[in-house]
Amino acid sequence: MAFQLSAETLRLVDGRNYAVLATVNPDGSPQTSVVWVGRDGADLLFSTVEGRVKHRNMVRDPRVSVSIIDSADPENYVELRGTVSMTADIGGRLDNQLSWKYDGKDKDPDRPGAVRVVIRMTVERATGYAA
């Protein structure tokens, strides 16, 4: 059975609230990136480019943590922990959807040769005020 996200967590994920993605570096230290977040059911979705530090870390170790902070009330947040899988973001479709959610326009073009991927996070645990 899939992990059930609370109504407040869904509100934060679905809103225009930024997320902080934490991955594990090869030496065990944390690496964080501010990201746009979407979802498919109870799974969180992100888009990144192959070869970035966060991508390399998730290929090596799929365990991640994501904190989503309420832009209207920064003391309201949720931290979600789980694992990720990755697939090609054909035509930058997810990246463009997230650009419309956060910027209200088509995404900026990637650098030539960039290969974009969809990161799908399966949530296994939630903590924080919105959990």
Secondary structure as the mmCIF struct_conf table of DSSP 4:
data_model
#
loop_
_struct_conf.conf_type_id
_struct_conf.id
_struct_conf.beg_label_comp_id
_struct_conf.beg_label_asym_id
_struct_conf.beg_label_seq_id
_struct_conf.end_label_comp_id
_struct_conf.end_label_asym_id
_struct_conf.end_label_seq_id
HELX_LH_PP_P HELX_LH_PP_P1 ALA A 2 SER A 6
HELX_RH_AL_P HELX_RH_AL_P1 ALA A 7 ASP A 14
TURN_TY1_P TURN_TY1_P1 GLY A 15 ARG A 16
STRN STRN1 ALA A 19 VAL A 24
TURN_TY1_P TURN_TY1_P2 PRO A 26 ASP A 27
BEND BEND1 GLY A 28 GLY A 28
STRN STRN2 PRO A 30 VAL A 35
STRN STRN3 GLY A 38 ASP A 40
TURN_TY1_P TURN_TY1_P3 GLY A 41 ALA A 42
STRN STRN4 ASP A 43 VAL A 49
TURN_TY1_P TURN_TY1_P4 GLU A 50 GLY A 51
BEND BEND2 ARG A 52 ARG A 52
HELX_RH_AL_P HELX_RH_AL_P2 VAL A 53 ARG A 60
STRN STRN5 ARG A 63 ILE A 69
TURN_TY1_P TURN_TY1_P5 SER A 71 ALA A 72
TURN_TY1_P TURN_TY1_P6 PRO A 74 GLU A 75
STRN STRN6 TYR A 77 ALA A 88
HELX_RH_3T_P HELX_RH_3T_P1 ILE A 90 GLY A 92
HELX_RH_AL_P HELX_RH_AL_P3 ARG A 93 ASP A 103
BEND BEND3 GLY A 104 LYS A 105
HELX_LH_PP_P HELX_LH_PP_P2 ASP A 106 ARG A 111
TURN_TY1_P TURN_TY1_P7 PRO A 112 GLY A 113
STRN STRN7 ARG A 116 THR A 127
BEND BEND4 GLY A 128 GLY A 128
TURN_TY1_P TURN_TY1_P8 TYR A 129 ALA A 130
#
